[in-house]
Amino acid sequence: MLKHRGFPSRLPGTDYQFTVRRENKKGATPLVARERFADRRPADRRADAGFLQALWEHFGDEPFERGNLDAGRLSWLFGREVVPAEEPFDPESYEALLRIDIARARASFPEVFGAEGSA
């Protein structure tokens, strides 16, 4: 499992986790697209925005390996702002390649990309 050095382990000042410390011996937790409802707590939305911002600052528009990124946090963005970067895609692989769908990410989280739409 690739460990993304320099990637924040959690949202600063909270317990919202962004990375895992060690590989699960039973295999990677599968990525699934989780439904985000309009009544989500503001703290959860901040965690999503913080995670997307960390992804953008660390990887930009380049494909990236899932590695030690937290499956739960990825699943809140998966299928929308974060999409597979390879076919076939294995949602249970630490080596799976992902990328940010920049258009969807800007539409969903304009605060991450700034007023002009650039990071």
Biopython code that builds the backbone (N, CA, C, O; Angstrom):
import numpy as np
from Bio.PDB.StructureBuilder import StructureBuilder

atoms = [
    (1, "MET", "N", (0.852, -1.179, 0.000)),
    (1, "MET", "CA", (0.000, 0.000, 0.000)),
    (1, "MET", "C", (0.900, 1.245, 0.000)),
    (1, "MET", "O", (1.761, 1.418, 0.862)),
    (2, "LEU", "N", (0.670, 2.085, -0.981)),
    (2, "LEU", "CA", (1.421, 3.329, -1.088)),
    (2, "LEU", "C", (0.965, 4.305, -0.003)),
    (2, "LEU", "O", (-0.229, 4.552, 0.170)),
    (3, "LYS", "N", (1.938, 4.853, 0.721)),
    (3, "LYS", "CA", (1.628, 5.893, 1.707)),
    (3, "LYS", "C", (1.934, 7.237, 1.077)),
    (3, "LYS", "O", (3.063, 7.488, 0.656)),
    (4, "HIS", "N", (0.944, 8.092, 1.010)),
    (4, "HIS", "CA", (1.090, 9.407, 0.397)),
    (4, "HIS", "C", (1.760, 10.348, 1.391)),
    (4, "HIS", "O", (1.099, 10.947, 2.240)),
    (5, "ARG", "N", (3.066, 10.470, 1.276)),
    (5, "ARG", "CA", (3.835, 11.330, 2.173)),
    (5, "ARG", "C", (3.438, 12.787, 1.960)),
    (5, "ARG", "O", (3.302, 13.241, 0.824)),
    (6, "GLY", "N", (3.254, 13.509, 3.051)),
    (6, "GLY", "CA", (2.891, 14.911, 2.970)),
    (6, "GLY", "C", (1.399, 15.162, 2.888)),
    (6, "GLY", "O", (0.959, 16.308, 2.981)),
    (7, "PHE", "N", (0.603, 14.096, 2.713)),
    (7, "PHE", "CA", (-0.850, 14.255, 2.668)),
    (7, "PHE", "C", (-1.352, 14.345, 4.108)),
    (7, "PHE", "O", (-0.930, 13.553, 4.950)),
    (8, "PRO", "N", (-2.246, 15.295, 4.412)),
    (8, "PRO", "CA", (-2.718, 15.415, 5.807)),
    (8, "PRO", "C", (-3.453, 14.155, 6.267)),
    (8, "PRO", "O", (-4.221, 13.565, 5.508)),
    (9, "SER", "N", (-3.213, 13.754, 7.499)),
    (9, "SER", "CA", (-3.833, 12.540, 8.023)),
    (9, "SER", "C", (-5.280, 12.756, 8.447)),
    (9, "SER", "O", (-6.058, 11.806, 8.538)),
    (10, "ARG", "N", (-5.638, 14.026, 8.706)),
    (10, "ARG", "CA", (-7.017, 14.333, 9.115)),
    (10, "ARG", "C", (-7.281, 15.800, 8.885)),
    (10, "ARG", "O", (-6.363, 16.577, 8.621)),
    (11, "LEU", "N", (-8.554, 16.181, 8.987)),
    (11, "LEU", "CA", (-8.915, 17.591, 8.896)),
    (11, "LEU", "C", (-8.397, 18.267, 10.158)),
    (11, "LEU", "O", (-8.740, 17.843, 11.262)),
    (12, "PRO", "N", (-7.578, 19.312, 10.020)),
    (12, "PRO", "CA", (-6.996, 19.963, 11.200)),
    (12, "PRO", "C", (-8.049, 20.361, 12.235)),
    (12, "PRO", "O", (-9.081, 20.946, 11.905)),
    (13, "GLY", "N", (-7.760, 20.031, 13.487)),
    (13, "GLY", "CA", (-8.632, 20.393, 14.595)),
    (13, "GLY", "C", (-9.850, 19.508, 14.770)),
    (13, "GLY", "O", (-10.728, 19.815, 15.576)),
    (14, "THR", "N", (-9.916, 18.396, 14.012)),
    (14, "THR", "CA", (-11.063, 17.489, 14.105)),
    (14, "THR", "C", (-10.582, 16.050, 14.150)),
    (14, "THR", "O", (-9.384, 15.775, 14.087)),
    (15, "ASP", "N", (-11.541, 15.134, 14.262)),
    (15, "ASP", "CA", (-11.241, 13.701, 14.173)),
    (15, "ASP", "C", (-11.655, 13.121, 12.823)),
    (15, "ASP", "O", (-11.765, 11.903, 12.687)),
    (16, "TYR", "N", (-11.886, 13.971, 11.827)),
    (16, "TYR", "CA", (-12.232, 13.482, 10.492)),
    (16, "TYR", "C", (-10.960, 12.978, 9.815)),
    (16, "TYR", "O", (-10.077, 13.760, 9.464)),
    (17, "GLN", "N", (-10.882, 11.661, 9.637)),
    (17, "GLN", "CA", (-9.696, 10.985, 9.140)),
    (17, "GLN", "C", (-9.597, 11.072, 7.620)),
    (17, "GLN", "O", (-10.600, 10.923, 6.921)),
    (18, "PHE", "N", (-8.385, 11.315, 7.106)),
    (18, "PHE", "CA", (-8.123, 11.361, 5.662)),
    (18, "PHE", "C", (-7.298, 10.177, 5.184)),
    (18, "PHE", "O", (-7.411, 9.779, 4.025)),
    (19, "THR", "N", (-6.463, 9.602, 6.060)),
    (19, "THR", "CA", (-5.608, 8.483, 5.676)),
    (19, "THR", "C", (-5.702, 7.377, 6.712)),
    (19, "THR", "O", (-6.137, 7.594, 7.843)),
    (20, "VAL", "N", (-5.283, 6.177, 6.298)),
    (20, "VAL", "CA", (-5.195, 5.047, 7.220)),
    (20, "VAL", "C", (-3.717, 4.784, 7.487)),
    (20, "VAL", "O", (-2.862, 5.074, 6.649)),
    (21, "ARG", "N", (-3.431, 4.239, 8.646)),
    (21, "ARG", "CA", (-2.043, 4.039, 9.044)),
    (21, "ARG", "C", (-1.440, 2.775, 8.452)),
    (21, "ARG", "O", (-0.266, 2.747, 8.082)),
    (22, "ARG", "N", (-2.256, 1.727, 8.367)),
    (22, "ARG", "CA", (-1.708, 0.457, 7.882)),
    (22, "ARG", "C", (-2.728, -0.264, 7.005)),
    (22, "ARG", "O", (-3.933, -0.022, 7.072)),
    (23, "GLU", "N", (-2.200, -1.139, 6.200)),
    (23, "GLU", "CA", (-3.002, -1.932, 5.277)),
    (23, "GLU", "C", (-3.878, -2.912, 6.044)),
    (23, "GLU", "O", (-3.438, -3.514, 7.024)),
    (24, "ASN", "N", (-5.117, -3.069, 5.596)),
    (24, "ASN", "CA", (-6.022, -4.053, 6.169)),
    (24, "ASN", "C", (-5.621, -5.421, 5.616)),
    (24, "ASN", "O", (-5.602, -5.611, 4.400)),
    (25, "LYS", "N", (-5.309, -6.351, 6.474)),
    (25, "LYS", "CA", (-4.843, -7.678, 6.039)),
    (25, "LYS", "C", (-5.915, -8.456, 5.273)),
    (25, "LYS", "O", (-5.589, -9.370, 4.515)),
    (26, "LYS", "N", (-7.173, -8.107, 5.459)),
    (26, "LYS", "CA", (-8.263, -8.773, 4.734)),
    (26, "LYS", "C", (-8.498, -8.141, 3.371)),
    (26, "LYS", "O", (-9.321, -8.631, 2.597)),
    (27, "GLY", "N", (-7.795, -7.074, 3.071)),
    (27, "GLY", "CA", (-7.960, -6.376, 1.799)),
    (27, "GLY", "C", (-8.526, -4.988, 2.016)),
    (27, "GLY", "O", (-9.036, -4.660, 3.087)),
    (28, "ALA", "N", (-8.424, -4.195, 0.989)),
    (28, "ALA", "CA", (-8.877, -2.807, 1.075)),
    (28, "ALA", "C", (-10.402, -2.745, 1.182)),
    (28, "ALA", "O", (-11.116, -3.525, 0.551)),
    (29, "THR", "N", (-10.876, -1.817, 1.979)),
    (29, "THR", "CA", (-12.312, -1.567, 2.065)),
    (29, "THR", "C", (-12.790, -1.078, 0.703)),
    (29, "THR", "O", (-12.194, -0.158, 0.143)),
    (30, "PRO", "N", (-13.856, -1.671, 0.152)),
    (30, "PRO", "CA", (-14.314, -1.257, -1.181)),
    (30, "PRO", "C", (-14.802, 0.194, -1.198)),
    (30, "PRO", "O", (-15.427, 0.666, -0.248)),
    (31, "LEU", "N", (-14.505, 0.886, -2.292)),
    (31, "LEU", "CA", (-15.037, 2.233, -2.494)),
    (31, "LEU", "C", (-16.450, 2.103, -3.048)),
    (31, "LEU", "O", (-16.691, 1.336, -3.981)),
    (32, "VAL", "N", (-17.372, 2.848, -2.476)),
    (32, "VAL", "CA", (-18.759, 2.883, -2.943)),
    (32, "VAL", "C", (-19.207, 4.337, -2.956)),
    (32, "VAL", "O", (-18.798, 5.126, -2.104)),
    (33, "ALA", "N", (-20.034, 4.684, -3.909)),
    (33, "ALA", "CA", (-20.543, 6.056, -3.968)),
    (33, "ALA", "C", (-21.604, 6.220, -2.884)),
    (33, "ALA", "O", (-22.665, 5.599, -2.953)),
    (34, "ARG", "N", (-21.325, 7.044, -1.896)),
    (34, "ARG", "CA", (-22.288, 7.314, -0.822)),
    (34, "ARG", "C", (-23.142, 8.512, -1.208)),
    (34, "ARG", "O", (-22.643, 9.491, -1.763)),
    (35, "GLU", "N", (-24.406, 8.427, -0.916)),
    (35, "GLU", "CA", (-25.333, 9.518, -1.210)),
    (35, "GLU", "C", (-25.128, 10.644, -0.201)),
    (35, "GLU", "O", (-25.123, 10.416, 1.009)),
    (36, "ARG", "N", (-24.958, 11.872, -0.718)),
    (36, "ARG", "CA", (-24.849, 13.043, 0.155)),
    (36, "ARG", "C", (-26.180, 13.780, 0.113)),
    (36, "ARG", "O", (-26.587, 14.296, -0.929)),
    (37, "PHE", "N", (-26.839, 13.822, 1.237)),
    (37, "PHE", "CA", (-28.131, 14.489, 1.314)),
    (37, "PHE", "C", (-27.957, 15.949, 1.700)),
    (37, "PHE", "O", (-26.962, 16.319, 2.325)),
    (38, "ALA", "N", (-28.916, 16.769, 1.331)),
    (38, "ALA", "CA", (-28.846, 18.215, 1.570)),
    (38, "ALA", "C", (-28.803, 18.559, 3.052)),
    (38, "ALA", "O", (-28.324, 19.632, 3.418)),
    (39, "ASP", "N", (-29.292, 17.672, 3.907)),
    (39, "ASP", "CA", (-29.332, 17.970, 5.340)),
    (39, "ASP", "C", (-28.097, 17.461, 6.102)),
    (39, "ASP", "O", (-28.139, 17.319, 7.324)),
    (40, "ARG", "N", (-26.993, 17.185, 5.378)),
    (40, "ARG", "CA", (-25.755, 16.770, 6.067)),
    (40, "ARG", "C", (-25.267, 17.870, 6.985)),
    (40, "ARG", "O", (-25.454, 19.055, 6.709)),
    (41, "ARG", "N", (-24.651, 17.477, 8.060)),
    (41, "ARG", "CA", (-24.135, 18.450, 9.024)),
    (41, "ARG", "C", (-23.054, 19.316, 8.389)),
    (41, "ARG", "O", (-22.292, 18.836, 7.550)),
    (42, "PRO", "N", (-22.978, 20.593, 8.782)),
    (42, "PRO", "CA", (-21.935, 21.474, 8.250)),
    (42, "PRO", "C", (-20.522, 20.931, 8.470)),
    (42, "PRO", "O", (-19.653, 21.118, 7.619)),
    (43, "ALA", "N", (-20.285, 20.267, 9.590)),
    (43, "ALA", "CA", (-18.956, 19.708, 9.855)),
    (43, "ALA", "C", (-18.608, 18.617, 8.840)),
    (43, "ALA", "O", (-17.455, 18.508, 8.421)),
    (44, "ASP", "N", (-19.586, 17.817, 8.448)),
    (44, "ASP", "CA", (-19.339, 16.778, 7.442)),
    (44, "ASP", "C", (-19.018, 17.402, 6.091)),
    (44, "ASP", "O", (-18.137, 16.931, 5.372)),
    (45, "ARG", "N", (-19.733, 18.456, 5.758)),
    (45, "ARG", "CA", (-19.468, 19.148, 4.488)),
    (45, "ARG", "C", (-18.068, 19.786, 4.500)),
    (45, "ARG", "O", (-17.365, 19.761, 3.490)),
    (46, "ARG", "N", (-17.672, 20.355, 5.640)),
    (46, "ARG", "CA", (-16.314, 20.916, 5.759)),
    (46, "ARG", "C", (-15.255, 19.824, 5.592)),
    (46, "ARG", "O", (-14.214, 20.048, 4.975)),
    (47, "ALA", "N", (-15.532, 18.641, 6.148)),
    (47, "ALA", "CA", (-14.590, 17.525, 6.006)),
    (47, "ALA", "C", (-14.469, 17.111, 4.541)),
    (47, "ALA", "O", (-13.366, 16.847, 4.064)),
    (48, "ASP", "N", (-15.584, 17.053, 3.827)),
    (48, "ASP", "CA", (-15.548, 16.730, 2.394)),
    (48, "ASP", "C", (-14.743, 17.775, 1.632)),
    (48, "ASP", "O", (-13.897, 17.431, 0.807)),
    (49, "ALA", "N", (-15.005, 19.048, 1.907)),
    (49, "ALA", "CA", (-14.294, 20.139, 1.226)),
    (49, "ALA", "C", (-12.807, 20.112, 1.575)),
    (49, "ALA", "O", (-11.965, 20.318, 0.701)),
    (50, "GLY", "N", (-12.477, 19.862, 2.834)),
    (50, "GLY", "CA", (-11.077, 19.794, 3.248)),
    (50, "GLY", "C", (-10.341, 18.644, 2.593)),
    (50, "GLY", "O", (-9.182, 18.782, 2.200)),
    (51, "PHE", "N", (-11.017, 17.502, 2.475)),
    (51, "PHE", "CA", (-10.404, 16.338, 1.837)),
    (51, "PHE", "C", (-10.194, 16.604, 0.350)),
    (51, "PHE", "O", (-9.131, 16.296, -0.190)),
    (52, "LEU", "N", (-11.203, 17.175, -0.319)),
    (52, "LEU", "CA", (-11.061, 17.501, -1.734)),
    (52, "LEU", "C", (-9.943, 18.515, -1.939)),
    (52, "LEU", "O", (-9.175, 18.400, -2.894)),
    (53, "GLN", "N", (-9.841, 19.492, -1.071)),
    (53, "GLN", "CA", (-8.776, 20.484, -1.184)),
    (53, "GLN", "C", (-7.407, 19.819, -1.029)),
    (53, "GLN", "O", (-6.473, 20.143, -1.762)),
    (54, "ALA", "N", (-7.288, 18.893, -0.080)),
    (54, "ALA", "CA", (-6.019, 18.178, 0.104)),
    (54, "ALA", "C", (-5.690, 17.348, -1.139)),
    (54, "ALA", "O", (-4.538, 17.308, -1.570)),
    (55, "LEU", "N", (-6.695, 16.689, -1.714)),
    (55, "LEU", "CA", (-6.477, 15.930, -2.950)),
    (55, "LEU", "C", (-5.993, 16.851, -4.067)),
    (55, "LEU", "O", (-5.039, 16.531, -4.776)),
    (56, "TRP", "N", (-6.659, 17.999, -4.220)),
    (56, "TRP", "CA", (-6.315, 18.944, -5.280)),
    (56, "TRP", "C", (-4.889, 19.480, -5.093)),
    (56, "TRP", "O", (-4.117, 19.542, -6.050)),
    (57, "GLU", "N", (-4.546, 19.865, -3.862)),
    (57, "GLU", "CA", (-3.214, 20.414, -3.602)),
    (57, "GLU", "C", (-2.118, 19.367, -3.769)),
    (57, "GLU", "O", (-1.001, 19.686, -4.178)),
    (58, "HIS", "N", (-2.446, 18.111, -3.448)),
    (58, "HIS", "CA", (-1.441, 17.049, -3.498)),
    (58, "HIS", "C", (-1.286, 16.455, -4.904)),
    (58, "HIS", "O", (-0.170, 16.151, -5.326)),
    (59, "PHE", "N", (-2.411, 16.286, -5.639)),
    (59, "PHE", "CA", (-2.378, 15.577, -6.919)),
    (59, "PHE", "C", (-2.762, 16.434, -8.124)),
    (59, "PHE", "O", (-2.385, 16.110, -9.250)),
    (60, "GLY", "N", (-3.505, 17.520, -7.907)),
    (60, "GLY", "CA", (-3.958, 18.342, -9.029)),
    (60, "GLY", "C", (-4.838, 17.541, -9.970)),
    (60, "GLY", "O", (-5.691, 16.773, -9.527)),
    (61, "ASP", "N", (-4.634, 17.718, -11.263)),
    (61, "ASP", "CA", (-5.479, 17.023, -12.243)),
    (61, "ASP", "C", (-4.875, 15.696, -12.705)),
    (61, "ASP", "O", (-5.369, 15.095, -13.659)),
    (62, "GLU", "N", (-3.809, 15.233, -12.040)),
    (62, "GLU", "CA", (-3.148, 13.980, -12.398)),
    (62, "GLU", "C", (-3.825, 12.785, -11.725)),
    (62, "GLU", "O", (-4.348, 12.919, -10.619)),
    (63, "PRO", "N", (-3.823, 11.622, -12.375)),
    (63, "PRO", "CA", (-4.322, 10.404, -11.717)),
    (63, "PRO", "C", (-3.466, 10.086, -10.492)),
    (63, "PRO", "O", (-2.272, 10.385, -10.464)),
    (64, "PHE", "N", (-4.082, 9.482, -9.490)),
    (64, "PHE", "CA", (-3.358, 9.136, -8.269)),
    (64, "PHE", "C", (-3.788, 7.764, -7.788)),
    (64, "PHE", "O", (-4.913, 7.326, -8.024)),
    (65, "GLU", "N", (-2.862, 7.091, -7.103)),
    (65, "GLU", "CA", (-3.129, 5.776, -6.543)),
    (65, "GLU", "C", (-3.894, 5.936, -5.233)),
    (65, "GLU", "O", (-3.605, 6.835, -4.442)),
    (66, "ARG", "N", (-4.861, 5.067, -5.010)),
    (66, "ARG", "CA", (-5.650, 5.121, -3.778)),
    (66, "ARG", "C", (-4.756, 5.028, -2.551)),
    (66, "ARG", "O", (-4.885, 5.837, -1.631)),
    (67, "GLY", "N", (-3.868, 4.074, -2.522)),
    (67, "GLY", "CA", (-2.916, 3.940, -1.423)),
    (67, "GLY", "C", (-3.560, 3.981, -0.055)),
    (67, "GLY", "O", (-4.515, 3.251, 0.214)),
    (68, "ASN", "N", (-3.031, 4.843, 0.820)),
    (68, "ASN", "CA", (-3.511, 4.891, 2.207)),
    (68, "ASN", "C", (-4.622, 5.919, 2.426)),
    (68, "ASN", "O", (-4.910, 6.276, 3.569)),
    (69, "LEU", "N", (-5.249, 6.397, 1.353)),
    (69, "LEU", "CA", (-6.370, 7.331, 1.520)),
    (69, "LEU", "C", (-7.562, 6.589, 2.111)),
    (69, "LEU", "O", (-7.859, 5.464, 1.708)),
    (70, "ASP", "N", (-8.236, 7.206, 3.053)),
    (70, "ASP", "CA", (-9.337, 6.579, 3.778)),
    (70, "ASP", "C", (-10.513, 6.271, 2.858)),
    (70, "ASP", "O", (-11.019, 7.161, 2.174)),
    (71, "ALA", "N", (-10.947, 5.018, 2.838)),
    (71, "ALA", "CA", (-12.041, 4.586, 1.967)),
    (71, "ALA", "C", (-13.353, 5.279, 2.326)),
    (71, "ALA", "O", (-14.128, 5.639, 1.440)),
    (72, "GLY", "N", (-13.599, 5.463, 3.599)),
    (72, "GLY", "CA", (-14.832, 6.131, 4.015)),
    (72, "GLY", "C", (-14.904, 7.557, 3.509)),
    (72, "GLY", "O", (-15.938, 7.986, 2.997)),
    (73, "ARG", "N", (-13.811, 8.295, 3.649)),
    (73, "ARG", "CA", (-13.785, 9.691, 3.199)),
    (73, "ARG", "C", (-13.824, 9.755, 1.676)),
    (73, "ARG", "O", (-14.497, 10.619, 1.113)),
    (74, "LEU", "N", (-13.109, 8.847, 0.996)),
    (74, "LEU", "CA", (-13.154, 8.807, -0.468)),
    (74, "LEU", "C", (-14.558, 8.499, -0.977)),
    (74, "LEU", "O", (-14.995, 9.045, -1.990)),
    (75, "SER", "N", (-15.261, 7.617, -0.262)),
    (75, "SER", "CA", (-16.592, 7.203, -0.718)),
    (75, "SER", "C", (-17.599, 8.347, -0.734)),
    (75, "SER", "O", (-18.560, 8.304, -1.503)),
    (76, "TRP", "N", (-17.400, 9.370, 0.101)),
    (76, "TRP", "CA", (-18.313, 10.522, 0.071)),
    (76, "TRP", "C", (-18.154, 11.325, -1.216)),
    (76, "TRP", "O", (-19.068, 12.049, -1.609)),
    (77, "LEU", "N", (-16.991, 11.204, -1.883)),
    (77, "LEU", "CA", (-16.732, 11.934, -3.124)),
    (77, "LEU", "C", (-16.742, 11.023, -4.356)),
    (77, "LEU", "O", (-16.854, 11.498, -5.486)),
    (78, "PHE", "N", (-16.624, 9.703, -4.123)),
    (78, "PHE", "CA", (-16.468, 8.743, -5.214)),
    (78, "PHE", "C", (-17.698, 8.710, -6.137)),
    (78, "PHE", "O", (-18.842, 8.722, -5.683)),
    (79, "GLY", "N", (-17.423, 8.669, -7.412)),
    (79, "GLY", "CA", (-18.492, 8.618, -8.412)),
    (79, "GLY", "C", (-18.977, 9.991, -8.829)),
    (79, "GLY", "O", (-19.760, 10.115, -9.770)),
    (80, "ARG", "N", (-18.521, 11.017, -8.141)),
    (80, "ARG", "CA", (-18.882, 12.398, -8.479)),
    (80, "ARG", "C", (-17.601, 13.211, -8.670)),
    (80, "ARG", "O", (-17.135, 13.384, -9.796)),
    (81, "GLU", "N", (-17.040, 13.703, -7.581)),
    (81, "GLU", "CA", (-15.846, 14.544, -7.667)),
    (81, "GLU", "C", (-14.567, 13.721, -7.862)),
    (81, "GLU", "O", (-13.595, 14.212, -8.436)),
    (82, "VAL", "N", (-14.568, 12.500, -7.394)),
    (82, "VAL", "CA", (-13.438, 11.585, -7.579)),
    (82, "VAL", "C", (-13.948, 10.379, -8.363)),
    (82, "VAL", "O", (-14.907, 9.720, -7.962)),
    (83, "VAL", "N", (-13.292, 10.106, -9.481)),
    (83, "VAL", "CA", (-13.746, 9.044, -10.386)),
    (83, "VAL", "C", (-12.583, 8.105, -10.719)),
    (83, "VAL", "O", (-11.421, 8.475, -10.550)),
    (84, "PRO", "N", (-12.890, 6.895, -11.190)),
    (84, "PRO", "CA", (-11.823, 5.984, -11.610)),
    (84, "PRO", "C", (-11.004, 6.585, -12.754)),
    (84, "PRO", "O", (-11.537, 7.275, -13.623)),
    (85, "ALA", "N", (-9.717, 6.312, -12.733)),
    (85, "ALA", "CA", (-8.826, 6.803, -13.791)),
    (85, "ALA", "C", (-8.341, 5.651, -14.658)),
    (85, "ALA", "O", (-7.431, 5.821, -15.470)),
    (86, "GLU", "N", (-8.948, 4.472, -14.490)),
    (86, "GLU", "CA", (-8.542, 3.307, -15.273)),
    (86, "GLU", "C", (-9.733, 2.383, -15.472)),
    (86, "GLU", "O", (-10.685, 2.381, -14.691)),
    (87, "GLU", "N", (-9.655, 1.610, -16.526)),
    (87, "GLU", "CA", (-10.642, 0.563, -16.794)),
    (87, "GLU", "C", (-9.879, -0.718, -17.060)),
    (87, "GLU", "O", (-8.921, -0.689, -17.832)),
    (88, "PRO", "N", (-10.245, -1.824, -16.473)),
    (88, "PRO", "CA", (-11.285, -1.961, -15.458)),
    (88, "PRO", "C", (-10.807, -1.382, -14.127)),
    (88, "PRO", "O", (-9.609, -1.326, -13.851)),
    (89, "PHE", "N", (-11.752, -0.961, -13.323)),
    (89, "PHE", "CA", (-11.461, -0.358, -12.032)),
    (89, "PHE", "C", (-11.787, -1.362, -10.935)),
    (89, "PHE", "O", (-12.865, -1.957, -10.933)),
    (90, "ASP", "N", (-10.863, -1.550, -10.010)),
    (90, "ASP", "CA", (-11.074, -2.453, -8.880)),
    (90, "ASP", "C", (-11.279, -1.619, -7.620)),
    (90, "ASP", "O", (-10.317, -1.066, -7.088)),
    (91, "PRO", "N", (-12.533, -1.518, -7.126)),
    (91, "PRO", "CA", (-12.803, -0.685, -5.946)),
    (91, "PRO", "C", (-12.228, -1.244, -4.647)),
    (91, "PRO", "O", (-12.292, -0.583, -3.611)),
    (92, "GLU", "N", (-11.659, -2.470, -4.691)),
    (92, "GLU", "CA", (-11.098, -3.092, -3.499)),
    (92, "GLU", "C", (-9.577, -3.164, -3.553)),
    (92, "GLU", "O", (-8.972, -3.961, -2.836)),
    (93, "SER", "N", (-8.950, -2.342, -4.396)),
    (93, "SER", "CA", (-7.508, -2.386, -4.555)),
    (93, "SER", "C", (-6.858, -1.103, -4.030)),
    (93, "SER", "O", (-7.322, 0.002, -4.313)),
    (94, "TYR", "N", (-5.780, -1.267, -3.263)),
    (94, "TYR", "CA", (-5.000, -0.118, -2.814)),
    (94, "TYR", "C", (-4.256, 0.527, -3.990)),
    (94, "TYR", "O", (-3.871, 1.694, -3.921)),
    (95, "GLU", "N", (-4.057, -0.240, -5.068)),
    (95, "GLU", "CA", (-3.328, 0.260, -6.239)),
    (95, "GLU", "C", (-4.250, 0.920, -7.270)),
    (95, "GLU", "O", (-3.767, 1.426, -8.283)),
    (96, "ALA", "N", (-5.558, 0.926, -7.033)),
    (96, "ALA", "CA", (-6.510, 1.512, -7.984)),
    (96, "ALA", "C", (-6.176, 2.978, -8.243)),
    (96, "ALA", "O", (-5.822, 3.723, -7.329)),
    (97, "LEU", "N", (-6.300, 3.379, -9.524)),
    (97, "LEU", "CA", (-6.027, 4.765, -9.899)),
    (97, "LEU", "C", (-7.317, 5.571, -9.939)),
    (97, "LEU", "O", (-8.332, 5.134, -10.481)),
    (98, "LEU", "N", (-7.249, 6.761, -9.348)),
    (98, "LEU", "CA", (-8.382, 7.679, -9.287)),
    (98, "LEU", "C", (-7.953, 9.023, -9.855)),
    (98, "LEU", "O", (-6.763, 9.268, -10.050)),
    (99, "ARG", "N", (-8.912, 9.887, -10.119)),
    (99, "ARG", "CA", (-8.607, 11.259, -10.520)),
    (99, "ARG", "C", (-9.760, 12.149, -10.084)),
    (99, "ARG", "O", (-10.865, 11.676, -9.819)),
    (100, "ILE", "N", (-9.485, 13.431, -10.015)),
    (100, "ILE", "CA", (-10.526, 14.405, -9.674)),
    (100, "ILE", "C", (-11.244, 14.804, -10.951)),
    (100, "ILE", "O", (-10.603, 15.169, -11.936)),
    (101, "ASP", "N", (-12.566, 14.737, -10.942)),
    (101, "ASP", "CA", (-13.370, 15.277, -12.036)),
    (101, "ASP", "C", (-13.499, 16.772, -11.730)),
    (101, "ASP", "O", (-14.351, 17.185, -10.942)),
    (102, "ILE", "N", (-12.655, 17.562, -12.356)),
    (102, "ILE", "CA", (-12.512, 18.970, -11.993)),
    (102, "ILE", "C", (-13.818, 19.743, -12.179)),
    (102, "ILE", "O", (-14.166, 20.569, -11.336)),
    (103, "ALA", "N", (-14.531, 19.492, -13.252)),
    (103, "ALA", "CA", (-15.786, 20.219, -13.490)),
    (103, "ALA", "C", (-16.800, 19.933, -12.384)),
    (103, "ALA", "O", (-17.429, 20.856, -11.866)),
    (104, "ARG", "N", (-16.959, 18.667, -12.022)),
    (104, "ARG", "CA", (-17.899, 18.314, -10.940)),
    (104, "ARG", "C", (-17.430, 18.860, -9.604)),
    (104, "ARG", "O", (-18.231, 19.347, -8.806)),
    (105, "ALA", "N", (-16.129, 18.777, -9.363)),
    (105, "ALA", "CA", (-15.589, 19.259, -8.090)),
    (105, "ALA", "C", (-15.791, 20.766, -7.949)),
    (105, "ALA", "O", (-16.159, 21.241, -6.874)),
    (106, "ARG", "N", (-15.555, 21.518, -9.017)),
    (106, "ARG", "CA", (-15.769, 22.979, -8.969)),
    (106, "ARG", "C", (-17.234, 23.312, -8.732)),
    (106, "ARG", "O", (-17.549, 24.248, -7.997)),
    (107, "ALA", "N", (-18.128, 22.553, -9.348)),
    (107, "ALA", "CA", (-19.560, 22.805, -9.179)),
    (107, "ALA", "C", (-20.012, 22.480, -7.752)),
    (107, "ALA", "O", (-20.822, 23.207, -7.177)),
    (108, "SER", "N", (-19.495, 21.401, -7.186)),
    (108, "SER", "CA", (-19.914, 20.972, -5.846)),
    (108, "SER", "C", (-19.223, 21.732, -4.718)),
    (108, "SER", "O", (-19.825, 21.985, -3.675)),
    (109, "PHE", "N", (-17.962, 22.094, -4.927)),
    (109, "PHE", "CA", (-17.163, 22.731, -3.885)),
    (109, "PHE", "C", (-16.434, 23.946, -4.443)),
    (109, "PHE", "O", (-15.206, 23.929, -4.535)),
    (110, "PRO", "N", (-17.154, 24.998, -4.818)),
    (110, "PRO", "CA", (-16.500, 26.177, -5.400)),
    (110, "PRO", "C", (-15.512, 26.829, -4.433)),
    (110, "PRO", "O", (-14.556, 27.468, -4.871)),
    (111, "GLU", "N", (-15.727, 26.677, -3.131)),
    (111, "GLU", "CA", (-14.825, 27.273, -2.137)),
    (111, "GLU", "C", (-13.414, 26.679, -2.199)),
    (111, "GLU", "O", (-12.454, 27.329, -1.786)),
    (112, "VAL", "N", (-13.283, 25.466, -2.706)),
    (112, "VAL", "CA", (-11.973, 24.817, -2.809)),
    (112, "VAL", "C", (-11.160, 25.431, -3.942)),
    (112, "VAL", "O", (-9.937, 25.534, -3.851)),
    (113, "PHE", "N", (-11.841, 25.838, -5.007)),
    (113, "PHE", "CA", (-11.158, 26.298, -6.207)),
    (113, "PHE", "C", (-11.090, 27.812, -6.331)),
    (113, "PHE", "O", (-10.518, 28.322, -7.294)),
    (114, "GLY", "N", (-11.655, 28.535, -5.386)),
    (114, "GLY", "CA", (-11.574, 29.993, -5.397)),
    (114, "GLY", "C", (-12.628, 30.644, -6.285)),
    (114, "GLY", "O", (-13.348, 29.962, -7.015)),
    (115, "ALA", "N", (-12.708, 31.955, -6.215)),
    (115, "ALA", "CA", (-13.738, 32.725, -6.913)),
    (115, "ALA", "C", (-13.605, 32.626, -8.423)),
    (115, "ALA", "O", (-14.614, 32.601, -9.127)),
    (116, "GLU", "N", (-12.360, 32.567, -8.943)),
    (116, "GLU", "CA", (-12.176, 32.536, -10.381)),
    (116, "GLU", "C", (-12.266, 31.115, -10.942)),
    (116, "GLU", "O", (-12.205, 30.928, -12.157)),
    (117, "GLY", "N", (-12.410, 30.114, -10.070)),
    (117, "GLY", "CA", (-12.505, 28.740, -10.532)),
    (117, "GLY", "C", (-11.149, 28.094, -10.744)),
    (117, "GLY", "O", (-11.063, 27.033, -11.362)),
    (118, "SER", "N", (-10.096, 28.706, -10.249)),
    (118, "SER", "CA", (-8.776, 28.096, -10.358)),
    (118, "SER", "C", (-8.198, 27.882, -8.972)),
    (118, "SER", "O", (-8.528, 28.592, -8.022)),
    (119, "ALA", "N", (-7.342, 26.905, -8.881)),
    (119, "ALA", "CA", (-6.770, 26.606, -7.572)),
    (119, "ALA", "C", (-5.506, 27.372, -7.342)),
    (119, "ALA", "O", (-4.889, 27.241, -6.285)),
]
sb = StructureBuilder()
sb.init_structure("model")
sb.init_model(0)
sb.init_chain("A")
sb.init_seg("    ")
for serial, (resi, resn, name, xyz) in enumerate(atoms, 1):
    if name == "N":
        sb.init_residue(resn, " ", resi, " ")
    sb.init_atom(name, np.array(xyz, "f"), 0.0, 1.0, " ", f" {name:<3s}", serial, name[0])
structure = sb.get_structure()
